[in-house]
Amino acid sequence: MDKLAIEGGHRLEGEVAISGAKNAALPILAACLLTPDPLELHNVPDLRDVSTMLELLARMGVRVERMGDRVRLEARQIEQALAPYELVKTMRASILVLGPLLARVGEARVSLPGGCAIGARPVDQHIKGLQAMGAEIALEHGDIHARVSRLRGAKLVTDMVTVTGTGNLMMAAVLADGMTVIENAAREPEIVDLASCLNAMGARINGAGTDIIRVEGVARLHAASHRIMPDRIETGTYLCAVAVTGGQARLTGTSAAYLDAVVDKLLDAGCEIIPERNAIMITAPPRLRAVSVRTAPYPAFPTDMQAQFMALNCVAEGTAVIRETIFENRFLHAVELSRMGANLRVDGNTAIVIGSAELQGARVMATDLRASASLVVAGLAATGETLIDRIYHLDRGYEGLETKLCALGARVRRVRG
């Protein structure tokens, strides 16, 4: 099992390109199931989760062609409307094929999803919404088995804000009979990107980016080309990495427009941030100031940046309070940060972090994707070497991490086996 070795204490400087967004690419890849015509996508990141989704689509009969960051998909005929456990167990986003399959062929069998161990992330909102649209759904031997002659438009009110649920229901609705209204919809930029792609394919979606999305069903979607938005979480992670090393860097192919809450906190921490049209410039202060955060659905502070800011606060001046309101098990990285000398304590969904001038390199273990990123950030700031185990989590969400960090002057290497 690969590990990541980081020699800390090196100031990050220079320029790095941000990849396409994993959380936008995965539902957009699944959207190819909605039409027999080709869908061409650009700026698709080379990630383990993307490879898993492409393998899943290929098993269903989708013709997949990949050249660099370009992917061409053609679902002329869906041979099996099945998402098997061996693929779904590694990636929760596999559930995103449920809505498109049901809309296109009227049947789907999808294993209940796996993914990161960061707490319960039930799919009941997906099921409830599809049932309201006329689907018959049964849970059989760990699988979701859904059938319908044709989905019909409906008013859907989710009990909680769910990004994957909003995406799944939006894709199901584009081929439904009549108008579907999704209330309490997720407002994330990735939902806007999905809607943009679907509209380019001939869908009629209004309100994406607000909490009420209206979808007028159409009989058929057609071929389209779409460019995946930049990854705002990768962007935020590199901003934190530069900040903890006292560095200065320019991140290209991205935008501060997707990161208002994160940028505001970095400004509070003492960083200078200069947004450009397709880039962000960051200059870190000699010593960061501690910043408290509370996670909440977009446009508030993202749960996917909580772990990185915990690492940042470990080396900042002052005390920070971090409240996690989205996932109940998303403080697993706190134990690993403590191994590196962090002064923190966790009480339920709240962590108190007392900043220190120094962390120490240590052997640590990644527990989920964003926890892995927090350990990288901490390792860059620490003295000595940090060895991060189970970095397959990182490979799920960060394209070429060690290559990009080394280009900024970090000392990072992958240890095989």
CORURVEN-V924453 format. One record per residue. N is the residue number from 1. RES is the residue in one letter. OMEGA is omega in whole degrees, 0 to 359 (* if undefined). Layout:
n = (N & N)
res = (RES & RES)
omega = (OMEGA & OMEGA)
This chain:
n = (1 & 2 & 3 & 4 & 5 & 6 & 7 & 8 & 9 & 10 & 11 & 12 & 13 & 14 & 15 & 16 & 17 & 18 & 19 & 20 & 21 & 22 & 23 & 24 & 25 & 26 & 27 & 28 & 29 & 30 & 31 & 32 & 33 & 34 & 35 & 36 & 37 & 38 & 39 & 40 & 41 & 42 & 43 & 44 & 45 & 46 & 47 & 48 & 49 & 50 & 51 & 52 & 53 & 54 & 55 & 56 & 57 & 58 & 59 & 60 & 61 & 62 & 63 & 64 & 65 & 66 & 67 & 68 & 69 & 70 & 71 & 72 & 73 & 74 & 75 & 76 & 77 & 78 & 79 & 80 & 81 & 82 & 83 & 84 & 85 & 86 & 87 & 88 & 89 & 90 & 91 & 92 & 93 & 94 & 95 & 96 & 97 & 98 & 99 & 100 & 101 & 102 & 103 & 104 & 105 & 106 & 107 & 108 & 109 & 110 & 111 & 112 & 113 & 114 & 115 & 116 & 117 & 118 & 119 & 120 & 121 & 122 & 123 & 124 & 125 & 126 & 127 & 128 & 129 & 130 & 131 & 132 & 133 & 134 & 135 & 136 & 137 & 138 & 139 & 140 & 141 & 142 & 143 & 144 & 145 & 146 & 147 & 148 & 149 & 150 & 151 & 152 & 153 & 154 & 155 & 156 & 157 & 158 & 159 & 160 & 161 & 162 & 163 & 164 & 165 & 166 & 167 & 168 & 169 & 170 & 171 & 172 & 173 & 174 & 175 & 176 & 177 & 178 & 179 & 180 & 181 & 182 & 183 & 184 & 185 & 186 & 187 & 188 & 189 & 190 & 191 & 192 & 193 & 194 & 195 & 196 & 197 & 198 & 199 & 200 & 201 & 202 & 203 & 204 & 205 & 206 & 207 & 208 & 209 & 210 & 211 & 212 & 213 & 214 & 215 & 216 & 217 & 218 & 219 & 220 & 221 & 222 & 223 & 224 & 225 & 226 & 227 & 228 & 229 & 230 & 231 & 232 & 233 & 234 & 235 & 236 & 237 & 238 & 239 & 240 & 241 & 242 & 243 & 244 & 245 & 246 & 247 & 248 & 249 & 250 & 251 & 252 & 253 & 254 & 255 & 256 & 257 & 258 & 259 & 260 & 261 & 262 & 263 & 264 & 265 & 266 & 267 & 268 & 269 & 270 & 271 & 272 & 273 & 274 & 275 & 276 & 277 & 278 & 279 & 280 & 281 & 282 & 283 & 284 & 285 & 286 & 287 & 288 & 289 & 290 & 291 & 292 & 293 & 294 & 295 & 296 & 297 & 298 & 299 & 300 & 301 & 302 & 303 & 304 & 305 & 306 & 307 & 308 & 309 & 310 & 311 & 312 & 313 & 314 & 315 & 316 & 317 & 318 & 319 & 320 & 321 & 322 & 323 & 324 & 325 & 326 & 327 & 328 & 329 & 330 & 331 & 332 & 333 & 334 & 335 & 336 & 337 & 338 & 339 & 340 & 341 & 342 & 343 & 344 & 345 & 346 & 347 & 348 & 349 & 350 & 351 & 352 & 353 & 354 & 355 & 356 & 357 & 358 & 359 & 360 & 361 & 362 & 363 & 364 & 365 & 366 & 367 & 368 & 369 & 370 & 371 & 372 & 373 & 374 & 375 & 376 & 377 & 378 & 379 & 380 & 381 & 382 & 383 & 384 & 385 & 386 & 387 & 388 & 389 & 390 & 391 & 392 & 393 & 394 & 395 & 396 & 397 & 398 & 399 & 400 & 401 & 402 & 403 & 404 & 405 & 406 & 407 & 408 & 409 & 410 & 411 & 412 & 413 & 414 & 415 & 416 & 417)
res = (M & D & K & L & A & I & E & G & G & H & R & L & E & G & E & V & A & I & S & G & A & K & N & A & A & L & P & I & L & A & A & C & L & L & T & P & D & P & L & E & L & H & N & V & P & D & L & R & D & V & S & T & M & L & E & L & L & A & R & M & G & V & R & V & E & R & M & G & D & R & V & R & L & E & A & R & Q & I & E & Q & A & L & A & P & Y & E & L & V & K & T & M & R & A & S & I & L & V & L & G & P & L & L & A & R & V & G & E & A & R & V & S & L & P & G & G & C & A & I & G & A & R & P & V & D & Q & H & I & K & G & L & Q & A & M & G & A & E & I & A & L & E & H & G & D & I & H & A & R & V & S & R & L & R & G & A & K & L & V & T & D & M & V & T & V & T & G & T & G & N & L & M & M & A & A & V & L & A & D & G & M & T & V & I & E & N & A & A & R & E & P & E & I & V & D & L & A & S & C & L & N & A & M & G & A & R & I & N & G & A & G & T & D & I & I & R & V & E & G & V & A & R & L & H & A & A & S & H & R & I & M & P & D & R & I & E & T & G & T & Y & L & C & A & V & A & V & T & G & G & Q & A & R & L & T & G & T & S & A & A & Y & L & D & A & V & V & D & K & L & L & D & A & G & C & E & I & I & P & E & R & N & A & I & M & I & T & A & P & P & R & L & R & A & V & S & V & R & T & A & P & Y & P & A & F & P & T & D & M & Q & A & Q & F & M & A & L & N & C & V & A & E & G & T & A & V & I & R & E & T & I & F & E & N & R & F & L & H & A & V & E & L & S & R & M & G & A & N & L & R & V & D & G & N & T & A & I & V & I & G & S & A & E & L & Q & G & A & R & V & M & A & T & D & L & R & A & S & A & S & L & V & V & A & G & L & A & A & T & G & E & T & L & I & D & R & I & Y & H & L & D & R & G & Y & E & G & L & E & T & K & L & C & A & L & G & A & R & V & R & R & V & R & G)
omega = (184 & 175 & 177 & 178 & 182 & 172 & 187 & 174 & 180 & 182 & 179 & 180 & 174 & 187 & 179 & 180 & 178 & 183 & 175 & 187 & 175 & 185 & 171 & 184 & 187 & 177 & 180 & 173 & 179 & 181 & 179 & 181 & 185 & 183 & 174 & 183 & 183 & 172 & 180 & 184 & 179 & 181 & 177 & 184 & 178 & 185 & 180 & 180 & 178 & 178 & 178 & 178 & 179 & 177 & 178 & 180 & 179 & 178 & 179 & 180 & 179 & 174 & 186 & 174 & 180 & 175 & 183 & 181 & 178 & 178 & 176 & 183 & 177 & 181 & 183 & 178 & 178 & 187 & 175 & 182 & 188 & 172 & 188 & 185 & 185 & 175 & 184 & 185 & 182 & 187 & 181 & 184 & 176 & 179 & 183 & 176 & 185 & 181 & 179 & 179 & 181 & 180 & 186 & 186 & 174 & 179 & 176 & 172 & 185 & 177 & 176 & 193 & 174 & 180 & 184 & 178 & 183 & 176 & 182 & 176 & 189 & 180 & 183 & 179 & 175 & 184 & 180 & 180 & 180 & 176 & 178 & 178 & 173 & 182 & 170 & 186 & 177 & 173 & 187 & 174 & 178 & 179 & 168 & 179 & 185 & 178 & 175 & 175 & 169 & 177 & 178 & 180 & 182 & 172 & 184 & 177 & 181 & 181 & 180 & 177 & 182 & 183 & 180 & 177 & 178 & 179 & 181 & 182 & 178 & 179 & 177 & 187 & 187 & 178 & 180 & 178 & 178 & 186 & 174 & 177 & 179 & 179 & 187 & 181 & 173 & 184 & 186 & 177 & 179 & 175 & 177 & 180 & 177 & 179 & 178 & 178 & 180 & 178 & 176 & 178 & 178 & 177 & 179 & 184 & 176 & 174 & 178 & 186 & 173 & 182 & 174 & 180 & 178 & 182 & 174 & 184 & 177 & 183 & 188 & 171 & 185 & 181 & 179 & 174 & 185 & 176 & 180 & 179 & 176 & 183 & 183 & 179 & 173 & 177 & 180 & 180 & 179 & 175 & 178 & 180 & 178 & 183 & 185 & 179 & 182 & 188 & 178 & 183 & 177 & 178 & 185 & 179 & 182 & 183 & 175 & 182 & 181 & 194 & 184 & 184 & 180 & 179 & 179 & 181 & 177 & 175 & 177 & 180 & 178 & 180 & 170 & 181 & 177 & 178 & 173 & 184 & 180 & 182 & 175 & 176 & 178 & 173 & 183 & 176 & 176 & 177 & 179 & 173 & 178 & 179 & 177 & 180 & 174 & 182 & 178 & 179 & 179 & 14 & 178 & 184 & 187 & 176 & 181 & 176 & 183 & 183 & 180 & 179 & 173 & 177 & 179 & 181 & 179 & 182 & 180 & 178 & 179 & 183 & 180 & 174 & 181 & 179 & 180 & 184 & 186 & 183 & 186 & 182 & 187 & 173 & 182 & 180 & 183 & 179 & 181 & 177 & 177 & 177 & 180 & 177 & 179 & 179 & 183 & 173 & 183 & 176 & 182 & 182 & 182 & 175 & 175 & 182 & 177 & 187 & 178 & 180 & 188 & 166 & 180 & 177 & 181 & 172 & 182 & 184 & 177 & 181 & 176 & 187 & 185 & 172 & 177 & 181 & 180 & 180 & 174 & 179 & 180 & 180 & 178 & 182 & 188 & 171 & 181 & 185 & 173 & 179 & 184 & 179 & 177 & 183 & 173 & 174 & 179 & 182 & 177 & 190 & 182 & 182 & 174 & 187 & 184 & 179 & 181 & 180 & 179 & 178 & 177 & 177 & 178 & 174 & 185 & 176 & 177 & 178 & 184 & 174 & *)
